[in-house]
Amino acid sequence: MIGYLGVLVALKVLVGFAGGYGEADLDRFRANTGIELPSWYAEVPPLLTWARGDGEVFLALAADPLIEDEASNIRSPGYRFTKSGYAWAMGLVAFGQTALLPIAALVVNVGSAAIYGAWVVRRAERDGRLTLLLANPAMLIGFVSDSSEPLALAALVTALSATRGVGLVGALVGAVRPDYATVLPAGRRPGAAVLGAVAAFVSLRVAARLLRFDGLDGFARLGLPFRGYVAGLGGELDDLLLIACIPLLVVLGVVAWWIRPRRLQFAWVATIGLMIVLAAEVTQDAVNLLRAWGSVPILVALWLGVRASSEAERQGEQNPEGSEAP
């Protein structure tokens, strides 16, 4: 586990220095939000890798949770508010101190990666192929860019495995990345997990309405089946990813017929169905697409785990003496 966290931190350090993060990023963040961070961050590029993507939005939300001041200039504030659980976690870890937010983001992501990594390692003990889950693109991208995926994945795998406090963990999924909640029906206590996620999602949308935030765009990031993948084609390298996704989704959709138990089948259909109707606003950017697909590897891991358990049971029935403990 220490090795996995070390690789993630090393990747973040590499991106920070290779990407030339520095004073210009601090200046742009200050110009966009009015938030003044200590100048010494310019000397530590790995703590600035949030500055060119959604990480900037989350930092602004952490500094201004109700979007009254610094975060008022972010794009689609209503939509961002409905997924602000990660920003609130950063604010809590930073004890409300804006100057500590970049460090808090790293702390939250390291803790989240540790939880996710431990879950993967336990699964991989029964099926070594699942070690590949450590390279989940959503985890790698989210860790490096200080976005919400590490916390969402950690909350998701916890909700799938836990038997207590499942509703609260499910609510965290709903407040961080509600699209990942489609996997929750496959957990040990699916009812509580799904109820918590739905309650958090609905509560944040109602609050955004009451606070009259702009940019509460409903389900604009969803569309007709596969249309987002076709509309996202633009003659760029990203097209290879989009073209590969279409037959993969078809195969995954067909596989759903043989998925058991039923609750896993339901989660499979809901998750793959959601991936099929993603709109071009998500699919036109490879990074955003990989982040959106972050829950799919978890779903596949659950299916492989069920198959491995079923095969072990069949072998035990065929050779009961050999299955006895020494």
DRENPADREN-241648 format. One record per residue (C-alpha): residue number from 1; y, z, x. Coordinates in Angstrom, 3 decimals. Example, Ala and Ser with C-alpha at 12.3 -4.5 7.8 and 13.67 -1.06 7.14 Angstrom:
<rs>
<r 1, <-4.500, 7.800, 12.300>>
<r 2, <-1.060, 7.140, 13.670>>
</rs>
This chain:
<rs>
<r 1, <0.000, 0.000, 0.000>>
<r 2, <2.394, 0.812, 2.818>>
<r 3, <1.626, -2.602, 4.263>>
<r 4, <2.467, -4.319, 0.963>>
<r 5, <5.793, -2.527, 0.673>>
<r 6, <6.492, -3.335, 4.312>>
<r 7, <5.936, -7.044, 3.646>>
<r 8, <8.308, -6.983, 0.672>>
<r 9, <11.020, -5.183, 2.651>>
<r 10, <10.539, -7.562, 5.591>>
<r 11, <10.929, -10.521, 3.230>>
<r 12, <14.148, -9.039, 1.866>>
<r 13, <15.460, -8.466, 5.401>>
<r 14, <14.578, -12.032, 6.375>>
<r 15, <16.347, -13.506, 3.348>>
<r 16, <19.382, -11.287, 3.903>>
<r 17, <19.953, -12.374, 7.483>>
<r 18, <18.803, -15.983, 7.106>>
<r 19, <20.932, -16.438, 3.990>>
<r 20, <24.120, -15.356, 5.728>>
<r 21, <24.997, -12.651, 3.224>>
<r 22, <28.138, -10.800, 4.147>>
<r 23, <31.804, -10.212, 3.483>>
<r 24, <32.263, -13.380, 1.436>>
<r 25, <29.685, -12.124, -1.072>>
<r 26, <31.431, -8.770, -1.387>>
<r 27, <34.753, -10.545, -1.926>>
<r 28, <33.310, -12.811, -4.611>>
<r 29, <31.709, -9.848, -6.406>>
<r 30, <35.007, -7.985, -6.327>>
<r 31, <36.857, -11.045, -7.640>>
<r 32, <34.348, -11.553, -10.473>>
<r 33, <34.033, -7.941, -11.592>>
<r 34, <36.817, -5.905, -10.037>>
<r 35, <34.181, -3.599, -8.536>>
<r 36, <34.988, -2.450, -5.012>>
<r 37, <31.970, -1.688, -2.836>>
<r 38, <32.233, -0.135, 0.641>>
<r 39, <33.004, -2.740, 3.299>>
<r 40, <30.081, -1.591, 5.485>>
<r 41, <27.673, -3.415, 3.149>>
<r 42, <28.889, -6.635, 4.788>>
<r 43, <27.179, -5.452, 7.970>>
<r 44, <23.831, -4.936, 6.206>>
<r 45, <22.891, -8.328, 4.685>>
<r 46, <19.553, -7.149, 3.184>>
<r 47, <21.533, -4.863, 0.870>>
<r 48, <23.529, -7.849, -0.405>>
<r 49, <20.735, -10.173, -1.539>>
<r 50, <21.639, -9.363, -5.138>>
<r 51, <25.015, -11.071, -4.794>>
<r 52, <24.058, -14.686, -5.611>>
<r 53, <22.027, -14.319, -8.762>>
<r 54, <21.300, -12.042, -11.706>>
<r 55, <21.365, -9.061, -9.377>>
<r 56, <25.148, -9.285, -9.477>>
<r 57, <25.043, -8.966, -13.267>>
<r 58, <22.748, -5.939, -13.136>>
<r 59, <25.014, -4.183, -10.653>>
<r 60, <27.995, -4.802, -12.911>>
<r 61, <26.062, -3.440, -15.906>>
<r 62, <25.007, -0.393, -13.905>>
<r 63, <28.642, 0.300, -13.082>>
<r 64, <29.787, -0.390, -16.647>>
<r 65, <26.842, 0.240, -19.037>>
<r 66, <28.813, -0.348, -22.249>>
<r 67, <30.576, -3.462, -20.898>>
<r 68, <34.023, -1.972, -21.421>>
<r 69, <35.615, -2.809, -18.071>>
<r 70, <33.961, -4.213, -14.923>>
<r 71, <31.116, -5.994, -16.710>>
<r 72, <33.314, -7.569, -19.382>>
<r 73, <33.520, -10.878, -17.498>>
<r 74, <29.775, -11.492, -17.198>>
<r 75, <28.311, -14.497, -18.996>>
<r 76, <26.628, -13.782, -22.361>>
<r 77, <27.322, -10.022, -22.327>>
<r 78, <25.471, -9.468, -25.610>>
<r 79, <22.287, -11.045, -24.282>>
<r 80, <22.590, -9.165, -20.985>>
<r 81, <23.066, -5.860, -22.786>>
<r 82, <19.761, -6.297, -24.637>>
<r 83, <17.962, -6.401, -21.243>>
<r 84, <19.976, -3.756, -19.418>>
<r 85, <17.200, -1.194, -18.870>>
<r 86, <16.993, -2.091, -15.194>>
<r 87, <20.734, -1.625, -14.764>>
<r 88, <20.544, 1.796, -16.387>>
<r 89, <17.710, 2.775, -14.047>>
<r 90, <19.876, 1.825, -11.084>>
<r 91, <22.739, 3.867, -12.450>>
<r 92, <20.514, 6.923, -12.836>>
<r 93, <19.145, 6.647, -9.304>>
<r 94, <22.696, 6.219, -7.963>>
<r 95, <23.813, 9.337, -9.912>>
<r 96, <26.554, 7.227, -11.456>>
<r 97, <28.117, 6.450, -8.067>>
<r 98, <29.077, 2.781, -7.948>>
<r 99, <29.141, 2.762, -4.148>>
<r 100, <25.420, 3.619, -4.069>>
<r 101, <24.228, 0.940, -6.500>>
<r 102, <22.875, -1.567, -3.911>>
<r 103, <20.841, 1.238, -2.338>>
<r 104, <19.702, 2.412, -5.783>>
<r 105, <18.504, -1.117, -6.575>>
<r 106, <16.322, -1.070, -3.461>>
<r 107, <14.942, 2.389, -4.324>>
<r 108, <14.057, 1.323, -7.882>>
<r 109, <12.361, -1.836, -6.652>>
<r 110, <10.383, -0.090, -3.912>>
<r 111, <9.119, 2.488, -6.401>>
<r 112, <8.284, -0.239, -8.918>>
<r 113, <6.455, -2.319, -6.314>>
<r 114, <4.421, 0.750, -5.296>>
<r 115, <3.288, 1.314, -8.897>>
<r 116, <2.461, -2.359, -9.378>>
<r 117, <0.699, -2.592, -6.022>>
<r 118, <-1.448, 0.469, -6.732>>
<r 119, <-2.545, -1.061, -10.047>>
<r 120, <-3.490, -4.324, -8.335>>
<r 121, <-5.404, -2.551, -5.559>>
<r 122, <-7.465, -0.597, -8.096>>
<r 123, <-8.320, -3.811, -9.924>>
<r 124, <-9.120, -5.645, -6.703>>
<r 125, <-11.791, -3.073, -5.848>>
<r 126, <-13.928, -4.672, -8.561>>
<r 127, <-12.804, -8.264, -8.039>>
<r 128, <-11.316, -9.176, -4.675>>
<r 129, <-9.646, -12.273, -6.133>>
<r 130, <-7.147, -10.043, -7.883>>
<r 131, <-5.567, -9.200, -4.533>>
<r 132, <-3.633, -12.442, -5.086>>
<r 133, <-1.639, -10.597, -7.747>>
<r 134, <0.272, -8.916, -4.928>>
<r 135, <1.888, -12.322, -4.380>>
<r 136, <3.083, -12.592, -7.989>>
<r 137, <6.193, -14.813, -7.621>>
<r 138, <8.094, -12.730, -10.152>>
<r 139, <7.588, -9.611, -8.029>>
<r 140, <8.615, -11.374, -4.812>>
<r 141, <11.702, -12.992, -6.335>>
<r 142, <12.753, -9.860, -8.186>>
<r 143, <12.334, -7.629, -5.145>>
<r 144, <14.344, -9.889, -2.864>>
<r 145, <17.129, -10.639, -5.350>>
<r 146, <17.319, -7.150, -6.933>>
<r 147, <16.568, -8.379, -10.439>>
<r 148, <14.559, -6.696, -13.168>>
<r 149, <11.048, -8.097, -12.632>>
<r 150, <9.637, -5.354, -10.350>>
<r 151, <10.553, -2.614, -12.819>>
<r 152, <9.306, -4.705, -15.753>>
<r 153, <5.959, -5.366, -14.049>>
<r 154, <5.567, -1.708, -13.078>>
<r 155, <6.291, -0.600, -16.644>>
<r 156, <3.937, -3.249, -18.022>>
<r 157, <0.903, -2.294, -15.921>>
<r 158, <1.579, 1.396, -16.606>>
<r 159, <1.713, 0.787, -20.354>>
<r 160, <-1.550, -1.172, -20.171>>
<r 161, <-3.392, 1.611, -18.328>>
<r 162, <-1.866, 4.817, -19.661>>
<r 163, <-3.139, 6.943, -22.542>>
<r 164, <-0.114, 9.248, -22.785>>
<r 165, <3.551, 8.443, -23.107>>
<r 166, <2.643, 4.832, -23.837>>
<r 167, <5.385, 4.428, -26.409>>
<r 168, <8.077, 5.409, -23.929>>
<r 169, <6.736, 3.085, -21.239>>
<r 170, <6.473, 0.294, -23.789>>
<r 171, <10.092, 0.934, -24.713>>
<r 172, <11.004, 0.502, -21.055>>
<r 173, <9.319, -2.909, -21.061>>
<r 174, <11.298, -3.823, -24.173>>
<r 175, <14.558, -2.713, -22.572>>
<r 176, <13.978, -4.458, -19.230>>
<r 177, <12.133, -7.733, -19.972>>
<r 178, <11.078, -7.871, -23.636>>
<r 179, <9.311, -11.191, -23.044>>
<r 180, <6.695, -9.346, -20.965>>
<r 181, <5.846, -7.216, -24.011>>
<r 182, <3.534, -9.949, -25.342>>
<r 183, <0.848, -8.595, -22.958>>
<r 184, <1.023, -5.059, -24.373>>
<r 185, <-1.534, -5.639, -27.180>>
<r 186, <-4.207, -5.814, -24.447>>
<r 187, <-3.603, -2.211, -23.345>>
<r 188, <-5.544, 0.971, -24.034>>
<r 189, <-3.105, 2.042, -26.749>>
<r 190, <-1.610, -1.231, -27.945>>
<r 191, <-0.056, 0.114, -31.130>>
<r 192, <2.130, 2.698, -29.419>>
<r 193, <3.100, 0.331, -26.594>>
<r 194, <4.097, -2.537, -28.886>>
<r 195, <5.942, -0.210, -31.255>>
<r 196, <7.939, 1.235, -28.359>>
<r 197, <8.841, -2.213, -27.013>>
<r 198, <9.896, -3.510, -30.430>>
<r 199, <11.923, -0.376, -31.140>>
<r 200, <13.806, -0.705, -27.839>>
<r 201, <14.420, -4.422, -28.297>>
<r 202, <15.676, -4.066, -31.868>>
<r 203, <17.800, -1.011, -31.050>>
<r 204, <19.578, -2.795, -28.209>>
<r 205, <20.240, -5.865, -30.351>>
<r 206, <21.644, -3.711, -33.162>>
<r 207, <23.808, -1.828, -30.655>>
<r 208, <25.083, -5.142, -29.235>>
<r 209, <26.015, -6.231, -32.756>>
<r 210, <27.784, -2.957, -33.511>>
<r 211, <29.691, -3.156, -30.223>>
<r 212, <30.632, -6.764, -31.096>>
<r 213, <29.497, -8.254, -27.798>>
<r 214, <29.823, -11.993, -27.367>>
<r 215, <26.925, -14.133, -26.229>>
<r 216, <24.227, -12.549, -28.409>>
<r 217, <22.511, -15.909, -28.646>>
<r 218, <19.458, -14.939, -30.631>>
<r 219, <16.485, -17.031, -29.629>>
<r 220, <18.382, -19.878, -27.967>>
<r 221, <16.109, -19.600, -24.927>>
<r 222, <13.182, -20.745, -27.076>>
<r 223, <12.558, -24.213, -28.469>>
<r 224, <9.933, -26.710, -29.573>>
<r 225, <6.580, -26.645, -27.744>>
<r 226, <6.803, -28.151, -24.254>>
<r 227, <10.257, -29.570, -24.941>>
<r 228, <11.867, -27.248, -22.404>>
<r 229, <9.543, -28.503, -19.676>>
<r 230, <10.237, -32.160, -20.450>>
<r 231, <13.974, -31.650, -20.912>>
<r 232, <14.107, -29.751, -17.636>>
<r 233, <12.970, -32.772, -15.634>>
<r 234, <15.835, -33.982, -13.478>>
<r 235, <14.443, -35.882, -10.525>>
<r 236, <14.372, -32.819, -8.261>>
<r 237, <11.712, -30.824, -6.450>>
<r 238, <11.578, -28.398, -9.392>>
<r 239, <9.991, -31.205, -11.420>>
<r 240, <6.676, -30.697, -9.631>>
<r 241, <6.514, -27.157, -10.991>>
<r 242, <7.418, -28.289, -14.508>>
<r 243, <4.852, -31.095, -14.509>>
<r 244, <2.146, -28.706, -13.258>>
<r 245, <2.981, -26.164, -15.977>>
<r 246, <2.254, -28.511, -18.880>>
<r 247, <-1.486, -29.147, -18.244>>
<r 248, <-1.914, -25.545, -17.074>>
<r 249, <-0.561, -24.256, -20.377>>
<r 250, <-2.852, -26.616, -22.279>>
<r 251, <-5.876, -25.293, -20.363>>
<r 252, <-4.817, -21.677, -20.848>>
<r 253, <-4.310, -22.344, -24.540>>
<r 254, <-7.821, -23.770, -24.894>>
<r 255, <-9.329, -20.861, -22.951>>
<r 256, <-7.937, -18.494, -25.590>>
<r 257, <-10.829, -19.511, -27.882>>
<r 258, <-13.327, -17.694, -25.626>>
<r 259, <-11.217, -14.641, -24.825>>
<r 260, <-12.653, -11.278, -25.850>>
<r 261, <-11.974, -8.593, -27.004>>
<r 262, <-9.714, -9.563, -29.882>>
<r 263, <-6.734, -7.548, -28.691>>
<r 264, <-6.820, -9.378, -25.360>>
<r 265, <-7.134, -12.658, -27.203>>
<r 266, <-4.075, -11.790, -29.283>>
<r 267, <-2.077, -10.919, -26.164>>
<r 268, <-3.253, -14.139, -24.521>>
<r 269, <-2.173, -16.310, -27.465>>
<r 270, <1.191, -14.532, -27.750>>
<r 271, <1.960, -14.801, -24.027>>
<r 272, <0.849, -18.408, -23.539>>
<r 273, <2.560, -19.348, -26.798>>
<r 274, <5.806, -17.860, -25.517>>
<r 275, <5.516, -19.798, -22.253>>
<r 276, <5.003, -23.030, -24.216>>
<r 277, <8.235, -22.670, -26.211>>
<r 278, <10.555, -21.719, -23.330>>
<r 279, <13.766, -23.731, -23.602>>
<r 280, <15.341, -25.864, -20.888>>
<r 281, <17.835, -23.077, -20.161>>
<r 282, <14.918, -21.224, -18.558>>
<r 283, <12.788, -24.079, -17.245>>
<r 284, <15.569, -26.073, -15.585>>
<r 285, <15.624, -23.583, -12.723>>
<r 286, <12.400, -22.940, -10.771>>
<r 287, <13.376, -19.365, -9.922>>
<r 288, <14.026, -18.430, -13.548>>
<r 289, <10.810, -20.142, -14.630>>
<r 290, <8.710, -18.187, -12.134>>
<r 291, <10.386, -14.966, -13.223>>
<r 292, <9.608, -15.739, -16.873>>
<r 293, <5.961, -16.423, -16.006>>
<r 294, <5.594, -13.037, -14.276>>
<r 295, <3.408, -11.574, -17.020>>
<r 296, <0.858, -14.427, -16.995>>
<r 297, <-0.957, -13.282, -13.800>>
<r 298, <-1.344, -9.833, -15.373>>
<r 299, <-2.956, -11.405, -18.409>>
<r 300, <-5.385, -13.406, -16.266>>
<r 301, <-6.239, -10.250, -14.291>>
<r 302, <-7.123, -8.407, -17.505>>
<r 303, <-9.398, -11.261, -18.559>>
<r 304, <-11.153, -11.363, -15.187>>
<r 305, <-11.579, -7.602, -15.339>>
<r 306, <-13.242, -7.818, -18.751>>
<r 307, <-15.562, -10.563, -17.541>>
<r 308, <-16.514, -8.558, -14.439>>
<r 309, <-17.300, -5.501, -16.577>>
<r 310, <-19.388, -7.583, -18.984>>
<r 311, <-21.402, -9.090, -16.132>>
<r 312, <-22.002, -5.654, -14.616>>
<r 313, <-23.248, -4.352, -17.974>>
<r 314, <-25.619, -7.301, -18.356>>
<r 315, <-27.007, -6.756, -14.866>>
<r 316, <-27.481, -3.083, -15.642>>
<r 317, <-29.424, -3.918, -18.803>>
<r 318, <-31.646, -6.364, -16.929>>
<r 319, <-32.288, -3.901, -14.094>>
<r 320, <-31.825, -0.397, -15.493>>
<r 321, <-33.612, 1.322, -12.609>>
<r 322, <-31.411, -0.341, -10.011>>
<r 323, <-28.287, 0.674, -11.894>>
<r 324, <-29.042, 4.371, -11.784>>
<r 325, <-26.937, 6.508, -9.488>>
<r 326, <-28.756, 7.792, -6.377>>
</rs>
